[in-house]
Amino acid sequence: FDVAPLLSYRSREAESGVPRSSLQRLANEFGFHSYRDNPIEQLSAQDKLNRHAFQLLILEKSLRIPDFFFKIWFYDECLFELGGQPKVKNMYYSSRKNPSFHFDKPHKQKGKMIWVTVSGAGLICPFFYDNSVNTLSYQQLLSDKFLPELNARHRNASQFFYQQDGAPAHYALDNREILDQIFLRRQIGRERPIKWPARSPDLSPLDFWLWGILRDQ
């Protein structure tokens, strides 16, 4: 088992001639257990260099700009399924006996796309979409909801930075021009003054903090 941990019991049986039931019993006796893999998106060498450069730049700005991290508005959207059902592939039931555990899953599950921005100054949220976010719906959200709310809360909104990932709707020219009206050189994103590294949701508090809390609630 140590030499070939990914080899299936069927393959072990074919190679050794030992029945699978005996192999499984031996595995249990010696403390070997089966674990499901957790796939993550692969990072290239260039991705890692980009992330490192971004982190150095952000740390440098935090030394020059008072309350820098407090002033970043992090943006993202997330799909919440309304049925409250767990994802089976990520769920395990530990028991000494087979609990015959099951639940009824609806044939079609409705959901809502939720838009949120968060900074040290608070939350501007939530805004709901019935469908996925596209260039037009994102443009309407910026013009009709987010920017008016930001200006209403803060007299000097241009002191803030705005972060978004490189999704097509975020990168559309019309939407970049709308954000330029307030943030100009204070944008963090795809090909923005501060380049957001691709495949880096772990750097956004929405991904590593807020969505998990909202899902639990």
C-alpha positions as CSV (number, residue, x, y, z in Angstrom):
1,F,0.0,0.0,0.0
2,D,2.9,2.4,0.7
3,V,4.5,1.7,-2.7
4,A,1.3,2.2,-4.8
5,P,-1.3,4.1,-2.7
6,L,-3.4,5.0,-5.8
7,L,-3.7,1.3,-7.0
8,S,-7.3,0.1,-6.8
9,Y,-8.2,-3.1,-5.0
10,R,-9.3,-4.7,-8.3
11,S,-5.8,-4.1,-9.7
12,R,-4.1,-5.3,-6.6
13,E,-6.2,-8.5,-6.8
14,A,-5.3,-9.0,-10.5
15,E,-1.5,-8.5,-9.8
16,S,-1.2,-10.6,-6.6
17,G,-4.0,-13.2,-6.9
18,V,-5.1,-12.3,-3.4
19,P,-8.9,-11.8,-3.1
20,R,-10.1,-8.2,-2.7
21,S,-11.8,-9.0,0.6
22,S,-8.5,-10.3,2.0
23,L,-6.7,-7.2,0.8
24,Q,-9.3,-4.9,2.4
25,R,-9.0,-6.8,5.6
26,L,-5.2,-6.5,5.6
27,A,-5.5,-2.7,4.9
28,N,-7.8,-2.3,7.9
29,E,-5.5,-4.3,10.1
30,F,-2.5,-2.2,9.2
31,G,-4.4,1.1,9.6
32,F,-4.8,2.0,5.9
33,H,-8.0,3.9,5.0
34,S,-9.5,5.1,1.7
35,Y,-9.7,8.9,1.2
36,R,-11.4,10.8,-1.5
37,D,-9.2,13.3,-3.4
38,N,-9.9,17.1,-3.3
39,P,-9.2,18.5,-6.8
40,I,-7.8,22.0,-6.9
41,E,-6.9,24.1,-9.9
42,Q,-3.4,23.7,-11.0
43,L,-1.1,26.8,-10.7
44,S,1.7,27.2,-13.3
45,A,5.1,28.5,-12.5
46,Q,4.1,31.9,-13.9
47,D,0.9,31.9,-11.8
48,K,3.1,31.5,-8.7
49,L,5.4,34.3,-9.8
50,N,2.4,36.6,-10.5
51,R,1.0,35.9,-7.1
52,H,4.3,36.6,-5.4
53,A,4.7,39.9,-7.3
54,F,1.1,40.9,-6.4
55,Q,1.7,40.2,-2.7
56,L,4.9,42.2,-2.6
57,L,3.2,45.1,-4.3
58,I,0.2,45.0,-1.9
59,L,2.5,44.9,1.1
60,E,4.5,47.8,-0.3
61,K,1.3,49.9,-0.7
62,S,0.2,49.0,2.8
63,L,3.4,50.6,4.1
64,R,2.8,53.8,2.1
65,I,-1.0,54.3,2.3
66,P,-2.6,54.6,5.7
67,D,-5.3,52.0,6.3
68,F,-4.7,50.5,2.9
69,F,-6.4,47.1,3.4
70,F,-9.3,48.9,5.1
71,K,-9.9,50.8,1.9
72,I,-10.2,47.9,-0.6
73,W,-13.7,47.0,-1.7
74,F,-13.6,43.3,-2.7
75,Y,-16.3,42.3,-5.1
76,D,-17.6,38.9,-6.1
77,E,-20.8,37.0,-6.9
78,C,-21.9,33.5,-5.8
79,L,-24.7,31.1,-6.6
80,F,-26.7,30.0,-3.6
81,E,-29.0,27.0,-4.1
82,L,-32.4,27.5,-2.4
83,G,-33.1,23.8,-1.6
84,G,-30.6,23.7,1.3
85,Q,-29.2,20.3,0.1
86,P,-25.6,19.4,0.6
87,K,-23.2,18.4,-2.1
88,V,-23.1,14.6,-1.8
89,K,-19.5,14.2,-3.2
90,N,-18.2,16.4,-0.4
91,M,-20.2,14.7,2.4
92,Y,-19.2,11.6,4.5
93,Y,-21.0,9.8,7.2
94,S,-18.8,8.1,9.9
95,S,-20.3,5.3,11.8
96,R,-19.4,1.8,13.2
97,K,-22.5,0.4,11.5
98,N,-24.1,1.3,8.1
99,P,-26.7,4.0,9.0
100,S,-28.4,3.6,5.6
101,F,-28.2,7.4,5.4
102,H,-30.1,9.1,2.6
103,F,-32.0,12.2,1.8
104,D,-34.5,13.3,-0.9
105,K,-33.0,15.5,-3.6
106,P,-35.2,17.6,-5.8
107,H,-35.1,17.0,-9.5
108,K,-34.4,20.6,-10.3
109,Q,-33.0,23.0,-7.7
110,K,-33.6,26.8,-7.9
111,G,-31.0,29.3,-6.9
112,K,-30.1,32.9,-6.7
113,M,-26.9,34.7,-7.8
114,I,-25.8,37.1,-5.0
115,W,-23.6,40.1,-5.5
116,V,-21.6,41.5,-2.5
117,T,-18.8,44.0,-1.9
118,V,-16.9,44.1,1.4
119,S,-14.3,46.3,2.8
120,G,-13.1,47.5,6.2
121,A,-15.8,50.1,5.9
122,G,-18.5,47.5,5.9
123,L,-20.7,45.6,3.4
124,I,-22.6,46.8,0.4
125,C,-25.0,44.0,-0.2
126,P,-26.8,41.9,-1.1
127,F,-28.0,42.4,-4.7
128,F,-29.7,39.4,-6.4
129,Y,-29.7,38.1,-9.9
130,D,-32.2,35.6,-11.3
131,N,-29.6,34.5,-13.9
132,S,-25.9,34.5,-14.3
133,V,-24.0,37.8,-14.4
134,N,-23.4,39.3,-17.8
135,T,-21.9,42.5,-19.1
136,L,-25.3,44.4,-19.1
137,S,-26.5,43.2,-15.7
138,Y,-23.1,44.1,-14.1
139,Q,-23.1,47.5,-15.8
140,Q,-26.6,48.2,-14.3
141,L,-25.5,47.1,-10.9
142,L,-22.5,49.4,-10.9
143,S,-24.4,52.4,-12.2
144,D,-27.7,52.0,-10.4
145,K,-26.7,50.4,-7.1
146,F,-23.1,50.1,-6.0
147,L,-21.7,53.5,-7.0
148,P,-24.7,55.5,-5.7
149,E,-24.6,53.6,-2.4
150,L,-20.8,54.1,-2.1
151,N,-21.1,57.9,-2.8
152,A,-24.0,58.2,-0.3
153,R,-21.9,56.6,2.4
154,H,-18.6,58.3,1.8
155,R,-18.0,61.9,0.7
156,N,-14.6,61.0,-0.7
157,A,-15.2,57.7,-2.5
158,S,-12.1,58.1,-4.6
159,Q,-10.0,57.2,-1.5
160,F,-11.0,53.6,-2.0
161,F,-9.7,50.8,-4.1
162,Y,-11.9,48.3,-6.0
163,Q,-11.0,44.7,-6.6
164,Q,-12.6,42.2,-9.0
165,D,-11.5,39.1,-10.7
166,G,-11.0,38.7,-14.5
167,A,-14.5,37.4,-15.4
168,P,-15.6,38.6,-18.9
169,A,-18.4,40.8,-17.5
170,H,-15.9,42.5,-15.2
171,Y,-13.4,43.1,-17.9
172,A,-15.9,44.6,-20.5
173,L,-14.8,48.0,-21.7
174,D,-18.0,49.8,-20.8
175,N,-17.8,48.6,-17.2
176,R,-14.1,49.5,-16.9
177,E,-14.9,53.0,-18.0
178,I,-17.7,53.3,-15.4
179,L,-15.2,52.3,-12.6
180,D,-12.6,54.6,-14.0
181,Q,-14.9,57.6,-13.1
182,I,-14.2,57.0,-9.4
183,F,-11.3,54.6,-8.9
184,L,-9.2,55.3,-12.0
185,R,-5.7,54.2,-10.8
186,R,-7.1,52.5,-7.8
187,Q,-8.4,49.3,-9.4
188,I,-7.3,45.8,-8.7
189,G,-8.2,43.3,-11.5
190,R,-7.4,41.9,-14.8
191,E,-5.1,44.3,-16.7
192,R,-5.9,47.0,-14.2
193,P,-3.3,49.3,-12.6
194,I,-2.9,46.7,-9.9
195,K,-3.0,43.3,-11.6
196,W,-5.0,40.7,-9.8
197,P,-3.3,37.3,-10.2
198,A,-5.4,34.7,-12.0
199,R,-6.7,31.6,-10.2
200,S,-6.4,33.3,-6.8
201,P,-9.7,33.2,-5.0
202,D,-7.9,32.4,-1.8
203,L,-6.7,36.0,-1.7
204,S,-10.2,37.4,-1.6
205,P,-12.0,37.6,1.8
206,L,-15.3,36.9,0.1
207,D,-14.0,33.5,-1.0
208,F,-12.1,32.4,2.1
209,W,-14.5,34.0,4.6
210,L,-17.9,35.5,3.7
211,W,-19.4,32.9,1.4
212,G,-18.8,30.1,3.9
213,I,-20.5,32.1,6.7
214,L,-23.5,32.9,4.5
215,R,-23.9,29.3,3.4
216,D,-23.9,28.2,7.0
217,Q,-26.6,30.8,7.8
